[in-house]
């Protein structure tokens, strides 16, 4: 999960820039329960429940993505979240153009050590995917923990999350003119 690396990167950057964890609470992120619920659903369907969700996988995935996107759009004034919106829209476009699946490049899947079998997954090998540049064409190699395939949209999402975390952590520092991004 590239997103977990983005969170770690954001935390490290936040500390290196003089921020503190307490600053994240000062961000004023609205609709946080909706974003958290969407993220938890995805952790479950692509983690312990993967292969068990069957036909419910696609609606759960799309619904959780749209729910999270709605919460992010509500907070688009926070630094980095425009990138998250752009990445999510990029991923949704690729998924919609390919019949509800995110195509994965066979070479990237092999590099990540992923074998696509039956059941719902967040990506699938597709012969000639539409919008190929927006699909899962990159990979974290299998020796790396949490190896997986990822897209340009995932990179934008991860970068946006890292920026938002680092910027939020800086809110714990004394700031002239207040702490709101609005």
C-alpha positions as CSV (number, residue, x, y, z in Angstrom):
1,X,0.0,0.0,0.0
2,X,1.7,3.1,-1.3
3,X,-0.5,5.2,0.9
4,X,1.1,3.9,4.1
5,X,4.5,5.0,2.8
6,X,3.0,8.4,2.0
7,X,1.8,8.7,5.6
8,X,5.3,7.8,6.9
9,X,6.9,10.3,4.5
10,X,4.5,13.0,5.6
11,X,5.2,12.4,9.2
12,X,9.0,12.4,8.7
13,X,8.8,15.6,6.6
14,X,6.5,17.2,9.2
15,X,9.0,16.6,12.0
16,X,12.0,17.7,9.8
17,X,10.1,20.9,9.1
18,X,9.7,21.6,12.8
19,X,6.1,20.4,13.1
20,X,4.5,18.3,15.8
21,X,1.9,15.6,15.6
22,X,-0.5,17.8,17.6
23,X,-0.8,20.1,14.6
24,X,-2.8,17.5,12.7
25,X,-5.7,18.1,15.1
26,X,-5.6,21.8,14.2
27,X,-6.2,21.2,10.5
28,X,-10.0,21.3,10.9
29,X,-10.5,18.4,8.5
30,X,-14.3,18.2,7.9
31,X,-16.2,15.0,7.3
32,X,-13.3,13.0,8.8
33,X,-15.5,10.0,9.7
34,X,-16.6,9.6,6.1
35,X,-13.0,9.6,4.9
36,X,-11.9,7.2,7.6
37,X,-14.8,4.9,6.9
38,X,-13.9,4.8,3.2
39,X,-10.3,4.1,3.9
40,X,-11.2,1.3,6.4
41,X,-13.5,-0.3,3.9
42,X,-10.7,-0.4,1.4
43,X,-8.2,-1.8,3.9
44,X,-10.6,-4.6,4.6
45,X,-11.6,-5.5,1.1
46,X,-8.0,-5.4,-0.1
47,X,-6.7,-7.0,3.1
48,X,-8.3,-9.6,5.3
49,X,-11.5,-9.8,3.2
50,X,-9.9,-9.9,-0.2
51,X,-11.2,-12.9,-2.1
52,X,-14.2,-13.1,0.2
53,X,-16.2,-10.1,-0.9
54,X,-17.2,-11.6,-4.3
55,X,-19.7,-9.5,-6.3
56,X,-19.9,-6.9,-3.5
57,X,-16.2,-6.0,-4.1
58,X,-16.7,-3.5,-6.9
59,X,-19.6,-1.6,-5.3
60,X,-17.8,-1.5,-2.0
61,X,-14.6,-0.2,-3.7
62,X,-16.3,2.4,-5.8
63,X,-18.6,3.5,-2.9
64,X,-15.7,3.8,-0.5
65,X,-13.6,5.7,-3.1
66,X,-16.4,8.2,-3.8
67,X,-17.1,8.6,0.0
68,X,-13.4,9.4,0.6
69,X,-13.3,11.7,-2.4
70,X,-16.3,13.6,-1.2
71,X,-14.6,14.2,2.2
72,X,-11.4,15.3,0.5
73,X,-13.2,17.7,-1.9
74,X,-14.9,19.2,1.2
75,X,-11.4,20.0,2.5
76,X,-9.7,21.0,-0.7
77,X,-8.3,24.1,0.9
78,X,-5.8,22.0,2.9
79,X,-2.4,21.9,1.2
80,X,-1.9,18.8,-0.8
81,X,-5.5,17.8,-1.1
82,X,-5.9,19.1,-4.6
83,X,-3.4,16.4,-5.6
84,X,-5.4,13.8,-3.8
85,X,-8.5,14.9,-5.8
86,X,-6.6,14.8,-9.0
87,X,-5.2,11.3,-8.3
88,X,-8.5,9.9,-7.3
89,X,-10.2,11.2,-10.4
90,X,-7.4,9.8,-12.5
91,X,-7.9,6.4,-10.8
92,X,-11.7,6.5,-11.2
93,X,-11.3,7.4,-14.9
94,X,-9.1,4.4,-15.5
95,X,-11.4,2.1,-13.6
96,X,-14.5,3.4,-15.3
97,X,-12.9,3.1,-18.8
98,X,-11.9,-0.5,-18.1
99,X,-15.3,-1.9,-16.9
100,X,-14.8,-1.5,-13.2
101,X,-11.2,-2.8,-12.7
102,X,-7.9,-1.0,-12.5
103,X,-5.7,-2.7,-15.1
104,X,-2.2,-3.7,-13.9
105,X,0.7,-4.0,-16.3
106,X,1.8,-7.7,-16.4
107,X,5.5,-6.7,-16.0
108,X,4.7,-4.5,-13.0
109,X,2.6,-7.2,-11.4
110,X,5.5,-9.7,-11.8
111,X,8.0,-7.3,-10.4
112,X,5.8,-6.8,-7.3
113,X,5.3,-10.5,-7.0
114,X,1.5,-10.3,-7.5
115,X,-0.4,-13.2,-8.9
116,X,-3.9,-12.3,-9.9
117,X,-6.3,-15.1,-9.1
118,X,-10.1,-15.4,-8.8
119,X,-12.0,-13.0,-6.6
120,X,-12.1,-9.3,-6.3
121,X,-8.9,-7.4,-6.3
122,X,-7.9,-3.7,-6.6
123,X,-6.2,-4.4,-10.0
124,X,-6.3,-7.0,-12.7
125,X,-4.3,-7.9,-15.8
126,X,-6.2,-6.6,-18.8
127,X,-5.1,-7.3,-22.4
128,X,-5.3,-3.9,-23.9
129,X,-6.4,-1.4,-21.2
130,X,-8.1,1.9,-22.0
131,X,-6.2,4.9,-20.6
132,X,-3.1,2.8,-20.2
133,X,-1.0,5.7,-18.8
134,X,-3.4,6.1,-15.9
135,X,-3.4,2.4,-15.0
136,X,-1.1,0.4,-12.6
137,X,2.0,0.6,-14.6
138,X,4.5,1.0,-11.7
139,X,5.6,-1.4,-9.0
140,X,7.2,-1.6,-5.6
141,X,9.4,-4.7,-6.1
142,X,8.6,-7.8,-4.1
143,X,11.6,-7.5,-1.7
144,X,10.1,-4.2,-0.4
145,X,7.5,-4.6,2.3
146,X,3.9,-4.0,1.1
147,X,5.1,-4.5,-2.5
148,X,2.3,-3.7,-5.0
149,X,1.5,-2.1,-8.4
150,X,0.5,1.5,-8.5
151,X,-0.6,4.2,-10.9
152,X,0.1,7.9,-11.6
153,X,-3.1,8.6,-9.6
154,X,-1.7,6.7,-6.7
155,X,1.5,8.8,-6.8
156,X,-0.6,12.0,-6.8
157,X,-2.7,10.7,-3.9
158,X,0.4,9.7,-1.9
159,X,2.2,13.0,-2.6
160,X,-0.9,15.0,-1.6
161,X,-1.4,13.0,1.6
162,X,2.3,13.5,2.5
163,X,2.1,17.2,1.9
164,X,-1.2,17.5,3.9
165,X,0.3,15.7,6.9
166,X,3.6,17.7,6.8
167,X,1.6,21.0,6.5
168,X,-0.8,20.0,9.2
169,X,2.0,19.1,11.6
170,X,3.5,22.6,11.2
171,X,0.2,24.0,12.6
172,X,1.5,23.0,16.1
173,X,4.1,25.7,15.7
174,X,3.3,29.3,16.4
175,X,2.0,30.7,13.1
176,X,1.4,34.4,12.4
177,X,-2.1,35.1,11.2
178,X,-3.7,31.9,12.6
179,X,-3.8,28.2,11.7
180,X,-6.7,27.9,9.2
181,X,-6.2,27.1,5.6
182,X,-9.6,28.6,4.6
